[in-house]
């Protein structure tokens, strides 16, 4: 199976709420690092993440674009949309684009992470500005505390 096929299987598993098919895309200890919910590891973690997705939304559509890989690393841009189950935006279609960075091992995902504009999704669901600011501020604070970013936030940067 090539990288593009793996991404298609990943998207279809999310769209179908199929935790087993999702886990089958990952190594046994694979990590899915969701930009809203954080990292989840292994089949049980992936199931929990999928449950989080479906607690707030339904009718997902995930489209990967321009996938490229070089053995143990892959990237793809994507379009992602869903129907909100949030009370203030019930039934509204929400969409955004992003980029996936994927570490691979033996043709499976060992670590999936992504980058997208969180506020884009929150605004489309009519989250109050104060709530959006609190969510985005929390993520900014976590980034500033991440040791991998230390050199960027030091007084010598």
Residue pairs with C-beta under 8 A, 6 or more apart in sequence:
1 9
1 107
3 67
3 68
3 69
3 74
3 104
4 64
4 67
6 25
6 104
6 107
6 108
6 109
7 64
7 67
7 74
7 76
7 100
8 64
9 21
9 24
9 25
10 22
10 25
10 62
10 109
10 112
11 62
11 63
11 64
12 18
12 21
13 19
13 21
13 22
13 24
13 25
14 22
14 50
14 53
14 60
14 62
15 60
15 61
15 62
17 50
17 53
17 54
19 43
19 46
19 47
19 50
20 43
22 46
22 47
22 50
23 42
23 43
23 46
23 47
25 108
25 109
26 32
26 42
26 43
26 46
26 108
26 109
26 110
26 112
27 105
27 106
27 108
27 109
27 110
28 42
28 43
29 41
29 42
29 110
30 41
30 42
30 46
30 108
30 109
30 110
30 111
30 112
31 39
31 40
31 41
31 45
31 110
31 111
31 112
32 39
32 40
32 45
32 46
32 49
32 109
32 112
33 39
33 40
33 111
33 112
33 113
33 114
34 40
34 49
34 52
34 114
35 98
35 113
35 114
35 115
35 116
35 118
36 52
36 118
36 121
37 49
37 52
39 45
40 46
40 48
40 49
53 60
53 82
55 85
56 84
56 85
56 86
57 82
57 83
57 84
57 85
57 94
58 82
58 83
58 85
59 82
59 83
60 80
60 81
60 82
61 79
61 80
61 81
61 82
62 78
62 79
62 80
63 78
63 79
63 80
64 76
64 77
64 78
64 100
65 76
65 77
65 78
65 79
66 76
66 77
67 74
67 75
67 76
68 74
68 75
68 76
69 75
69 102
69 104
71 104
72 103
72 104
72 105
73 101
73 102
73 103
73 104
74 100
74 101
74 102
74 104
75 99
75 100
75 101
75 102
76 99
76 100
76 102
77 97
77 98
77 99
77 100
78 97
78 98
78 99
78 100
78 114
79 95
79 96
79 97
80 95
80 96
80 97
80 98
80 116
81 93
81 94
81 95
81 96
82 93
82 94
82 95
83 91
83 92
83 93
83 94
84 90
84 91
84 92
84 93
84 94
84 124
84 125
86 125
86 126
86 127
88 125
88 126
88 127
89 124
89 125
89 126
92 124
92 125
92 126
94 121
94 124
94 125
95 124
96 116
96 117
96 120
96 121
96 124
97 116
98 114
98 115
98 116
98 117
99 114
99 115
99 116
100 112
100 113
100 114
101 112
101 113
101 114
101 115
102 109
102 111
102 112
102 113
103 109
103 110
103 111
103 112
104 110
118 135
118 136
118 139
119 132
119 136
122 131
122 132
122 135
123 132
127 135
143 149
144 153
151 157
